[in-house]
Structures are given as C-alpha cells and as structure tokens.
Amino acid sequence: MRCFGLISSFCALLIALCSCENTTFQSSVPAYPVRVTIDTKMGELVHFQPTSINSYVVVNNGGYFLNDKYVLPVHVTDAWGYGGVVVYVSMNGYAAFDLACPYCAGRGKKSPCLMDGIYAVCPTCGEKYELGSGYALPQTGICKERLRALRIIPSDGKLTVTQKQ
C-alpha cells in the first residue's frame, strides 16, 4: 500500500512538472502575414524553374528577385512576412523562410537577411543562416534560432507560401 502511494505521488509530480513546461517554440520574429504564389510553369510572376539545387526566389516589398537578378511587380494580394520571403530549392526539396534575422528581431530591430549563395546573411549582426540543408540553421553562433520556417503548398505547378499553423 505504501509503495502504491509513493508511485502515485511520483507520477503526480512528474505530470505536474511536464505540464508546466512550455513546449511551443516561439520565434523572435513576429508572425506577419505571408501569402505568396509562384507559378513555376508559366513564369506568371517569376520564371522560377526549381530544377536545380540552390536556386531561390526572394519576395519582399520591392518585388520578386530570382537569384538576385530579375524583378517583377508584386501582386496586391501578396504578403511577404516580416523581413521578406525566400523560397529555396535545398537538397531536401523546397524550403521557405522569413528573411528577418531572429537575433536582431529579438532586440527590436527589423533586419532582413540578404542572399549570398546558400546563405542568408544578416547585414546588421553578421549571422549566416545555411539554406542548402533546408533548415536555415545559424552558422556563426551569434544567434541560437533558425530563420522562421514557412509552409509551402505545391499544387499544379504553383508554389503557395503561407505561415505555418
């Protein structure tokens, strides 16, 4: 009987400790609306042929940038997050991220990263986020957070990028 009481007390303590822990990740980057649709077949918005690894499209308030070379107007229904959106073809397939640096956002600064090959580089703090793996992990140790991941919905040759639920 005493053993049962000890076990039930231990279980109750374990449940109480686990319920107090917050397991939901909160990014330092504010969750701004994201709604971008890219037609990969017709080049309706950007002629983005995602057939080669390390190709990407950047979308922000200046328009669409394909590998930093081509610009087209933004549709009025688009929303591009807090610091812009990058859609990247990694070795794991498509990946999309908000380009705002989490380190700077956590300090109240809006600092969009710039693309440099397989890296998104923050011009303010210098952190580099490696996109080739599809995870946007920080490389220099300045930041402990990866870039805010976004959801990609592929359908009939189009890629729709939205916030993750």
C-alpha positions as CSV (number, residue, x, y, z in Angstrom):
1,M,0.0,0.0,0.0
2,R,2.8,2.4,0.9
3,C,4.6,1.6,-2.4
4,F,1.4,2.4,-4.4
5,G,1.2,5.8,-2.6
6,L,4.8,6.5,-3.4
7,I,4.4,5.6,-7.1
8,S,1.2,7.7,-7.4
9,S,2.9,10.7,-5.7
10,F,5.9,10.3,-8.1
11,C,3.5,10.1,-11.1
12,A,1.6,13.2,-10.0
13,L,4.8,15.1,-9.5
14,L,6.0,14.1,-13.0
15,I,2.7,15.1,-14.6
16,A,2.8,18.5,-12.8
17,L,6.4,19.2,-14.0
18,C,5.7,18.2,-17.6
19,S,2.5,20.3,-17.7
20,C,4.4,23.4,-16.6
21,E,6.9,23.2,-19.4
22,N,6.2,25.2,-22.5
23,T,7.0,23.0,-25.4
24,T,5.7,25.5,-28.0
25,F,8.6,27.2,-29.8
26,Q,8.2,31.0,-30.0
27,S,10.3,32.6,-32.7
28,S,11.8,36.1,-32.0
29,V,10.5,37.1,-35.5
30,P,6.9,38.4,-35.3
31,A,4.4,36.4,-37.3
32,Y,3.4,38.7,-40.1
33,P,1.0,37.6,-42.8
34,V,2.6,35.5,-45.6
35,R,0.8,34.8,-48.9
36,V,2.9,34.3,-52.0
37,T,2.0,32.2,-55.0
38,I,4.7,31.4,-57.6
39,D,3.8,29.8,-60.9
40,T,6.8,27.6,-61.8
41,K,5.4,26.6,-65.3
42,M,4.4,29.8,-67.0
43,G,6.5,32.4,-65.3
44,E,3.3,34.3,-64.4
45,L,5.0,36.1,-61.5
46,V,8.6,34.9,-61.7
47,H,10.1,32.4,-64.2
48,F,11.3,30.1,-61.4
49,Q,12.2,26.7,-62.6
50,P,13.0,24.8,-59.4
51,T,15.0,22.1,-61.1
52,S,18.5,22.8,-59.7
53,I,19.6,22.7,-56.1
54,N,20.5,26.1,-54.6
55,S,18.2,28.1,-56.8
56,Y,15.9,30.5,-55.0
57,V,13.3,33.3,-55.2
58,V,13.2,36.2,-52.8
59,V,10.0,38.1,-52.3
60,N,9.7,41.4,-50.5
61,N,8.2,44.9,-50.8
62,G,10.4,45.7,-53.7
63,G,9.1,42.8,-55.8
64,Y,10.3,39.3,-56.8
65,F,14.0,38.6,-57.1
66,L,15.1,35.4,-58.8
67,N,18.7,34.6,-57.6
68,D,19.1,38.4,-57.2
69,K,18.8,39.0,-61.0
70,Y,15.2,39.6,-62.1
71,V,12.5,41.8,-60.7
72,L,8.7,41.8,-61.5
73,P,5.9,43.7,-59.8
74,V,4.2,42.3,-56.7
75,H,0.5,41.5,-56.8
76,V,-1.6,43.5,-54.4
77,T,-2.8,40.3,-52.7
78,D,0.7,39.2,-51.7
79,A,2.0,39.4,-48.2
80,W,5.7,38.7,-47.6
81,G,6.1,38.3,-43.8
82,Y,8.3,40.4,-41.6
83,G,11.5,40.6,-43.5
84,G,10.7,39.1,-46.9
85,V,10.3,35.5,-48.0
86,V,12.8,33.2,-49.6
87,V,11.8,30.0,-51.4
88,Y,14.8,27.8,-51.7
89,V,15.5,24.5,-53.5
90,S,17.5,22.6,-51.0
91,M,18.8,19.0,-51.1
92,N,15.6,18.1,-49.2
93,G,13.3,19.8,-51.7
94,Y,11.5,23.1,-51.3
95,A,12.0,25.2,-48.2
96,A,10.7,28.7,-47.4
97,F,11.7,31.1,-44.7
98,D,11.0,34.6,-43.4
99,L,14.2,36.5,-44.1
100,A,14.1,38.6,-40.9
101,C,17.1,37.8,-38.6
102,P,15.8,36.3,-35.3
103,Y,18.8,37.7,-33.4
104,C,18.1,41.3,-34.4
105,A,14.3,40.9,-34.2
106,G,14.7,39.7,-30.6
107,R,16.4,43.1,-30.0
108,G,13.7,45.1,-31.6
109,K,15.4,45.6,-35.0
110,K,13.9,44.6,-38.3
111,S,16.9,43.3,-40.2
112,P,16.2,41.4,-43.4
113,C,18.9,38.9,-44.5
114,L,20.5,39.2,-47.9
115,M,21.1,36.1,-50.0
116,D,24.7,35.0,-50.7
117,G,24.7,31.6,-52.4
118,I,23.5,29.0,-49.9
119,Y,23.5,31.5,-47.1
120,A,21.1,34.2,-45.9
121,V,23.3,36.8,-44.2
122,C,22.2,39.4,-41.7
123,P,23.7,42.8,-42.7
124,T,23.3,44.1,-39.1
125,C,24.8,41.4,-36.9
126,G,26.6,39.2,-39.5
127,E,24.9,35.9,-38.7
128,K,24.8,33.5,-41.6
129,Y,21.9,31.0,-42.0
130,E,22.7,28.0,-44.2
131,L,19.8,27.2,-46.5
132,G,21.3,24.3,-48.5
133,S,20.1,21.7,-46.0
134,G,16.6,23.2,-46.0
135,Y,16.7,24.2,-42.3
136,A,18.2,27.7,-42.2
137,L,20.4,27.0,-39.1
138,P,22.7,29.7,-37.8
139,Q,26.4,29.2,-38.6
140,T,28.4,31.7,-36.6
141,G,26.9,31.3,-33.1
142,I,25.6,34.8,-32.8
143,C,22.0,33.6,-33.0
144,K,20.6,30.4,-31.3
145,E,17.5,30.4,-33.5
146,R,17.0,29.4,-37.1
147,L,15.1,31.6,-39.6
148,R,11.3,31.4,-39.2
149,A,10.1,28.5,-41.3
150,L,7.1,28.9,-43.6
151,R,4.8,26.4,-45.2
152,I,4.9,25.6,-48.9
153,I,1.9,24.1,-50.6
154,P,2.7,22.7,-54.1
155,S,-0.2,22.3,-56.4
156,D,-0.5,22.1,-60.2
157,G,2.9,23.7,-60.9
158,K,2.4,26.5,-58.4
159,L,4.0,27.0,-55.0
160,T,1.9,28.8,-52.4
161,V,3.8,30.0,-49.3
162,T,2.0,30.7,-46.1
163,Q,2.6,30.9,-42.3
164,K,2.9,27.5,-40.6
165,Q,-0.1,26.8,-38.4
